[in-house]
């Protein structure tokens, strides 16, 4: 007899509804597919404060999209590349992004 998670459907629904409330961007993949995500940009000082660089992260539901190393996405007209495998935790993933020329 296979085990079935009794609340999996409810959890999936809650996760999707919660992500929709938290999402602050629409992400477009190179294929044209779009999904909602939470985008965070944090500027940090480098070279003893001489310059600033941005650390960009994208949090999204795995049921909405999957990203892999080298994928390019567009957020608010700016292209970003995924330089490393996203971290997956449960039904979500967090991808680090770098600006793509």
C-alpha positions in Angstrom: 0.0 0.0 0.0 1.4 3.4 -1.0 1.5 6.2 1.5 -0.4 9.3 0.5 0.2 12.7 2.1 -3.3 13.6 3.3 -2.9 17.4 3.1 -0.7 17.6 -0.1 -3.4 19.2 -2.2 -4.3 21.8 0.5 -0.6 22.6 1.0 -0.1 23.1 -2.7 -3.1 25.4 -2.9 -2.0 27.4 0.2 1.6 27.7 -1.2 0.3 28.9 -4.6 -2.0 31.4 -3.0 0.7 32.6 -0.6 3.2 33.0 -3.4 0.8 35.0 -5.5 0.5 37.4 -2.5 4.3 37.6 -2.1 5.2 37.8 -5.8 6.5 41.2 -6.8 7.5 40.4 -10.4 6.5 38.6 -13.5 9.4 36.6 -14.9 9.7 35.8 -18.6 11.8 32.8 -19.6 13.6 32.7 -23.0 10.8 30.4 -24.2 8.3 33.1 -23.5 6.7 31.3 -20.6 5.9 33.5 -17.7 5.6 32.9 -13.9 5.3 35.0 -10.7 8.2 35.2 -8.3 9.6 37.2 -5.5 12.6 39.2 -6.7 15.1 40.7 -4.3 18.0 43.0 -5.2 20.5 43.9 -2.5 23.4 46.3 -3.3 26.6 45.6 -1.5 29.9 47.5 -1.3 33.0 46.0 -2.8 36.6 47.1 -3.0 36.3 48.9 0.4 33.3 50.9 -0.7 34.6 52.1 -4.1 31.9 50.3 -6.0 28.6 48.6 -5.5 27.3 45.4 -7.0 23.9 43.8 -6.8 23.1 40.5 -5.4 19.9 39.3 -7.1 17.7 36.4 -5.9 14.5 35.0 -7.3 12.2 32.9 -5.2 9.5 30.9 -7.0 7.3 27.8 -6.8 8.6 24.7 -8.5 5.1 24.0 -9.7 5.2 27.3 -11.7 8.7 27.0 -13.2 12.1 25.3 -13.1 15.4 27.1 -13.8 18.8 25.6 -14.5 22.3 26.9 -14.8 22.6 29.1 -17.8 18.9 30.0 -18.2 18.2 33.6 -19.0 15.1 35.3 -17.6 13.8 38.8 -18.0 12.5 40.9 -15.1 11.2 44.4 -15.7 13.0 44.6 -19.0 16.4 43.5 -17.6 17.9 40.1 -18.5 19.5 38.0 -15.8 21.3 34.7 -16.1 21.2 31.8 -13.6 24.9 31.1 -12.7 24.4 28.1 -10.4 21.7 25.5 -9.6 18.9 27.0 -7.6 18.5 25.9 -4.0 15.4 23.8 -3.7 13.5 23.6 -0.4 10.2 21.8 -0.4 8.0 23.2 -3.1 10.1 26.3 -3.6 13.4 27.3 -5.2 15.7 30.2 -4.8 17.9 31.1 -7.7 20.8 33.5 -7.5 20.9 35.8 -10.6 23.5 37.9 -12.4 22.9 40.6 -14.9 23.1 39.4 -18.5 24.3 41.6 -21.3 
